[in-house]
């Protein structure tokens, strides 16, 4: 039985790797600029030299996004979900480019600085959330299946530091595991990413719950808005919920061999007992 750790290395395609890295670096630079602009200790003169670099990254960011969407499309088999993510991110890259181009033409004064603070905070968060969905779809379509215990995957992967994407914060959920949970063929990073996204969707201002139990034909993972009493604390990362999130997580679940079912105040995943 395969007991390999739940790890995954993205496919070594030079063009895709370059696009992935370009998008990651550009969003990292945008996030750093957003933090500078939000700090009351950083003056406008320290921000002005950074604006041209972030502005210059908007074109490569746009090209990298299109390249990633094109590369992921054959494996996902549903162009609509990628169109939704791309259609969400591209206008925000355009907005970033337009606004920074205007600000770069003259000294950064106080009214513009306040507007820049709000603009960068919003665009950085929204674009980071879009990039997180692209990675979710990538791992769900390409990660190898490994035989592992679903609760152990969640314990290891949900609190893990992100790789290649920027999380906004960590929050806490409660994990309750039933008896006799078997090992299954899983895409482990995809499983934890799907569950983490469902936690974000149901638990914005509460401590959500994760209930794992074995049914007659599947292991069921129920993500609830309110955690049940007891259970073990488990951290999960927050990347942001945006309009394409629901379509992306449903597609990712399907690609990872899961069935996602929406309910009132809860989401349920069914993992077949046989693969």
C-alpha positions as CSV (number, residue, x, y, z in Angstrom):
1,X,0.0,0.0,0.0
2,X,1.3,3.4,-0.9
3,X,2.0,5.5,2.2
4,X,3.9,8.3,0.4
5,X,3.5,11.7,2.1
6,X,0.9,14.0,0.6
7,X,3.2,16.1,-1.5
8,X,3.1,17.3,-5.1
9,X,5.5,18.9,-7.5
10,X,3.9,20.9,-10.4
11,X,4.6,19.5,-13.9
12,X,8.0,20.6,-15.1
13,X,6.9,22.5,-18.3
14,X,9.2,25.4,-18.8
15,X,6.6,27.7,-20.4
16,X,4.0,26.9,-17.7
17,X,6.6,27.2,-14.9
18,X,7.7,30.6,-16.2
19,X,4.1,31.8,-16.4
20,X,3.4,30.5,-12.9
21,X,6.4,32.2,-11.5
22,X,5.8,35.5,-13.3
23,X,2.2,35.7,-11.9
24,X,3.4,34.8,-8.4
25,X,6.2,37.3,-8.5
26,X,4.0,40.1,-9.8
27,X,1.3,39.5,-7.2
28,X,4.0,39.4,-4.5
29,X,5.3,42.8,-5.6
30,X,1.7,44.1,-5.7
31,X,1.1,42.8,-2.2
32,X,4.3,44.4,-0.9
33,X,3.3,47.7,-2.4
34,X,-0.1,47.4,-0.8
35,X,1.5,46.9,2.6
36,X,3.7,49.9,2.1
37,X,0.8,52.1,1.1
38,X,-1.2,51.0,4.1
39,X,1.6,51.8,6.6
40,X,1.4,55.2,8.3
41,X,5.1,54.9,8.9
42,X,6.0,54.9,5.2
43,X,6.0,58.3,3.4
44,X,4.9,59.0,-0.1
45,X,8.5,59.5,-1.2
46,X,9.3,55.9,-0.3
47,X,6.4,54.6,-2.3
48,X,6.9,56.7,-5.5
49,X,10.0,54.7,-6.7
50,X,8.1,51.4,-6.4
51,X,5.1,52.4,-8.5
52,X,6.9,52.1,-11.9
53,X,8.1,48.6,-11.1
54,X,4.6,47.3,-10.2
55,X,3.2,49.1,-13.2
56,X,5.7,47.4,-15.5
57,X,4.7,44.0,-14.1
58,X,1.0,44.4,-15.1
59,X,1.7,43.5,-18.8
60,X,3.7,40.3,-17.9
61,X,1.1,39.5,-15.3
62,X,-1.7,39.6,-17.9
63,X,0.3,37.4,-20.3
64,X,1.1,34.9,-17.6
65,X,-2.5,34.6,-16.6
66,X,-3.5,33.9,-20.2
67,X,-0.7,31.4,-20.6
68,X,-1.8,29.5,-17.4
69,X,-5.4,29.4,-18.4
70,X,-4.5,28.0,-21.8
71,X,-2.2,25.4,-20.3
72,X,-4.8,24.3,-17.7
73,X,-7.7,24.1,-20.1
74,X,-7.1,20.6,-21.6
75,X,-6.8,18.9,-18.2
76,X,-9.9,20.6,-16.7
77,X,-12.2,20.0,-19.6
78,X,-14.6,22.8,-18.6
79,X,-13.5,26.1,-20.2
80,X,-16.3,28.0,-18.5
81,X,-14.7,27.9,-15.0
82,X,-11.4,29.1,-16.3
83,X,-13.2,31.8,-18.3
84,X,-14.8,32.9,-15.1
85,X,-11.5,33.2,-13.2
86,X,-9.7,34.9,-16.2
87,X,-12.7,37.2,-16.7
88,X,-12.5,38.2,-13.0
89,X,-8.7,38.8,-12.9
90,X,-8.1,40.6,-16.3
91,X,-10.3,43.7,-15.6
92,X,-8.5,44.1,-12.2
93,X,-5.1,43.9,-13.9
94,X,-6.3,46.5,-16.4
95,X,-7.6,48.7,-13.5
96,X,-4.3,48.4,-11.7
97,X,-2.4,49.4,-14.8
98,X,-4.6,52.4,-15.6
99,X,-4.5,53.7,-12.0
100,X,-0.8,53.3,-11.5
101,X,-0.1,54.9,-14.9
102,X,-2.0,58.0,-13.8
103,X,-0.3,58.2,-10.4
104,X,3.2,57.7,-11.9
105,X,2.9,60.9,-13.9
106,X,3.1,63.3,-10.9
107,X,4.2,63.4,-7.2
108,X,2.1,61.3,-4.9
109,X,0.2,63.7,-2.7
110,X,-2.0,62.9,0.3
111,X,-5.4,62.5,-1.4
112,X,-3.9,60.2,-4.0
113,X,-2.0,58.3,-1.3
114,X,-5.3,57.5,0.5
115,X,-6.9,56.4,-2.7
116,X,-3.9,54.2,-3.5
117,X,-4.1,52.5,-0.1
118,X,-7.7,51.4,-0.7
119,X,-7.1,50.5,-4.4
120,X,-4.1,48.3,-3.7
121,X,-5.6,46.6,-0.7
122,X,-8.7,45.6,-2.8
123,X,-6.9,44.6,-6.0
124,X,-4.1,42.7,-4.2
125,X,-6.7,40.7,-2.2
126,X,-8.9,40.0,-5.3
127,X,-6.0,39.0,-7.6
128,X,-4.5,36.8,-4.9
129,X,-7.9,35.0,-4.5
130,X,-8.0,34.5,-8.3
131,X,-4.5,33.0,-8.3
132,X,-5.4,30.7,-5.5
133,X,-8.3,29.3,-7.6
134,X,-6.0,28.7,-10.5
135,X,-3.7,26.6,-8.2
136,X,-6.7,24.8,-6.8
137,X,-7.8,23.8,-10.3
138,X,-4.2,22.9,-11.3
139,X,-3.6,20.5,-8.4
140,X,-7.1,19.0,-8.7
141,X,-6.5,18.1,-12.4
142,X,-2.8,17.1,-12.3
143,X,-1.8,15.9,-8.9
144,X,-1.2,12.1,-8.6
145,X,-3.5,9.9,-6.6
146,X,-2.0,8.5,-3.4
147,X,-3.6,6.1,-0.9
148,X,-3.9,7.9,2.3
149,X,-6.3,8.6,5.3
150,X,-8.5,11.6,4.6
151,X,-8.4,12.9,8.2
152,X,-4.6,12.6,8.2
153,X,-4.3,14.5,5.0
154,X,-6.4,17.3,6.5
155,X,-4.3,17.4,9.7
156,X,-1.1,17.7,7.7
157,X,-2.2,19.9,4.8
158,X,-4.8,22.4,6.1
159,X,-2.4,24.2,8.5
160,X,0.6,23.9,6.1
161,X,2.3,27.0,4.8
162,X,1.1,27.9,1.3
163,X,3.3,27.2,-1.7
164,X,3.2,29.7,-4.5
165,X,0.3,31.7,-3.3
166,X,-0.3,34.4,-0.7
167,X,-2.8,33.7,2.1
168,X,-4.5,36.6,3.9
169,X,-4.7,35.0,7.3
170,X,-5.1,31.7,9.2
171,X,-8.3,30.8,11.0
172,X,-9.4,27.9,13.2
173,X,-11.9,25.1,12.5
174,X,-12.8,22.0,14.5
175,X,-12.2,18.5,13.1
176,X,-14.4,15.7,14.3
177,X,-13.5,12.2,13.0
178,X,-15.8,9.2,13.2
179,X,-14.7,5.6,13.6
180,X,-13.2,3.3,10.9
181,X,-12.2,5.9,8.3
182,X,-10.4,3.9,5.6
183,X,-7.5,4.9,3.5
184,X,-8.5,6.0,0.0
185,X,-7.0,7.0,-3.3
186,X,-6.8,10.8,-3.0
187,X,-5.3,13.8,-4.6
188,X,-4.1,15.0,-1.2
189,X,-3.3,18.7,-1.9
190,X,-6.5,19.0,-3.9
191,X,-8.5,17.5,-1.0
192,X,-7.1,19.9,1.6
193,X,-7.5,22.8,-0.9
194,X,-11.1,22.0,-1.6
195,X,-11.9,21.6,2.1
196,X,-10.1,24.8,2.9
197,X,-12.1,26.7,0.3
198,X,-15.3,25.3,1.6
199,X,-14.4,26.4,5.1
200,X,-13.9,29.9,3.7
201,X,-17.3,29.8,2.0
202,X,-19.2,28.8,5.1
203,X,-17.2,30.3,8.0
204,X,-16.5,34.0,7.5
205,X,-17.4,35.0,11.0
206,X,-17.7,31.7,12.9
207,X,-15.6,28.7,13.8
208,X,-16.6,26.2,11.2
209,X,-16.6,22.4,11.6
210,X,-15.3,19.5,9.6
211,X,-17.0,16.2,10.2
212,X,-15.5,13.0,8.7
213,X,-17.4,9.8,8.7
214,X,-17.8,6.6,6.7
215,X,-21.0,5.9,4.8
216,X,-22.1,2.9,2.9
217,X,-20.3,3.7,-0.3
218,X,-18.2,6.7,0.5
219,X,-16.3,8.7,3.1
220,X,-18.2,11.9,3.7
221,X,-16.7,15.1,4.8
222,X,-19.2,17.7,5.9
223,X,-18.1,21.3,6.3
224,X,-20.5,23.2,8.6
225,X,-20.8,26.9,9.4
226,X,-20.7,26.2,13.1
227,X,-18.4,23.7,14.7
228,X,-19.9,21.0,16.8
229,X,-18.9,20.6,20.5
230,X,-15.6,18.9,21.0
231,X,-13.3,18.0,18.1
232,X,-9.8,19.0,17.6
233,X,-8.7,22.5,16.6
234,X,-7.2,22.7,13.1
235,X,-5.9,25.8,11.3
236,X,-6.8,26.7,7.7
237,X,-5.6,29.4,5.4
238,X,-7.8,32.2,4.0
239,X,-7.3,33.4,0.4
240,X,-10.5,35.2,-0.2
241,X,-13.9,34.3,-1.7
242,X,-14.7,35.9,-5.1
243,X,-17.5,35.3,-7.6
244,X,-15.8,32.4,-9.4
245,X,-15.0,30.5,-6.2
246,X,-18.1,28.4,-6.2
247,X,-17.7,27.2,-9.8
248,X,-14.0,26.6,-9.2
249,X,-14.4,24.5,-6.0
250,X,-17.2,22.4,-7.6
251,X,-15.0,21.7,-10.6
252,X,-11.9,21.0,-8.5
253,X,-13.9,18.5,-6.4
254,X,-15.0,16.7,-9.5
255,X,-11.5,16.6,-11.0
256,X,-10.2,15.1,-7.7
257,X,-12.7,12.3,-7.7
258,X,-15.0,13.8,-5.2
259,X,-18.7,14.8,-5.3
260,X,-19.5,18.2,-3.7
261,X,-23.1,18.7,-2.5
262,X,-24.4,22.0,-1.2
263,X,-26.8,22.2,1.7
264,X,-28.3,24.7,4.1
265,X,-25.3,26.1,6.1
266,X,-23.1,23.2,5.1
267,X,-21.2,21.7,2.2
268,X,-20.6,17.9,1.8
269,X,-17.9,16.0,0.0
270,X,-18.3,12.4,-0.9
271,X,-15.1,10.3,-1.5
272,X,-15.9,7.0,-3.1
273,X,-14.7,3.9,-1.2
274,X,-13.5,2.3,-4.3
275,X,-11.5,3.8,-7.2
